[in-house]
Amino acid sequence: MKRSYKLLVIDDSKEVVEMLCQFLDKKNYDVVSASNGLDGLKLLEAEQQGFNLVITDLVMPNISGVGVISIIKKKYPNISVIAISGWGKHPEMLASEAHADVVLGKPFELTELDKFITDLLSSKKTETL
């Protein structure tokens, strides 16, 4: 079966990346991961609009998730972004200001994440018709 959407997961926690990649792979998404914002941006650049959605942590070394979101929204406005953070309201507020489509506090339910992904991807599909 062909995988319909390509997702990028960016998080400096190996456990979070593995858990999200396994879950999304089972949902039949084509999943690529990066362990920091800089590597994530390099993957985006290399794929040239190939990703449909990015899930990024907010607090990471090198480039923060807020920086990643700002760059994505400027360079790739058609890519949806879900920001995740275990650091409370301040990073979540910054993510909203950077125009993340969804901001989730850790821990979150995978079913909740799945619903947001489905909603974002289906709304993007109708925009391009």
N, C-alpha and C positions, 0 to 999 in steps of 0.2 A: 504494500500500500504506500502511495506517495505521501510524503509529509507535506502538509499544506503551508505551514508558516514557519519562519525562521526566527528564533528568539535568542537573545544574548543575555546571559546572566553574569553580572559583575559583583563580586563580593570577596573580601579578603579573608573570609572564614571558609576554609576548605570544607567543613562539615555542611555549611549552608549551601555552598555550590553543589556538592554531591547530592544532597537531599533534593534541591530544586531540580537539578538536571535529571535525576532518576524519575521524579514525579512527572516532569514535563515530557520526558521521553516516552513514558507510559501513555501520556495523553496524545502521543503521535506528533509532537512538535519536533522540528529540527533544532536542536539546542547546541549552542556554542557557549563556552564560559571563559571568563578572564578573572584573574585574582586581584586585579587593581584597576583603577580608572584609566591609567595610561594605556595599559594593554587592551582594555576594552575599546578605547578610542581608536587604537591602531587597527583592531579587528573591524570596526565600523568603516574606517577609511579604506581598508583592503577590500571589503565587500561591496563598496559603492552602492548604497541603498538596498543591499540584499536582506537586511533585517526588517522584520515587521514590528518587533516590540523588544524593548530593553527593560530588564529588571535590574536595578542597581541599588547597592547598599549606599547609605549616605556618608558614613564615617569610615574613610579608608586612607591609607598613606598615599603620598604623591599628589594625586588629584582627588578631591572629595567627590562624593556622588552629586553634590549640588553643582560643582564645576562640570561634571560629566553631563548632567541634565541640561545645563545652559548651552553647552556646545552642541549637543544633539538637537535641541530645539531650534538653534540658529542654523546649523548646517543641514540637518535632516528633519525638517518639520513634519514629514509624514510618518515618522516613527513614533509610536506610542511609548511612554515611559512610565514604569511603576517603580516608585522609590520605596525602599524598605529600611527601617532603622530601629535599633534597640536603644537609642539615646534620648528618647523623649520628645517633647514638644518643640524645642528650639530647632533642631535639624529638620523636623517635619515641616515646620513653618517655612524654613528656607527652601525646602524642596518645592513647596507650593508656589512660592514666589518665583522659582526658576521654571515654573509651568510644568511640573510633573503632572501626568494625567491622573495618577492615583498615588496616594501616600499611605503605606501600611506600617504600623508599629509592630516590632517583633515582641513576642511571638505572635504569629498570625496562623489562621487555619488555611491549609492548602486548598480546601474547597472554596474558601473566600477568594484566595488568589486566582484560582481557576475561573471563577465567575467574572472577576475583573478582566482577566485576559480575554475570555470569550466575548465579553461586552465591547472591549476596546477594539478587538480584531474585527468583529462584525460591524461596528460603526465605521471603521476605516474602509471596509469593503464597500459599504453603501456610498461612501464619499467618492470613491473612484469609479462608480458605475455611470 
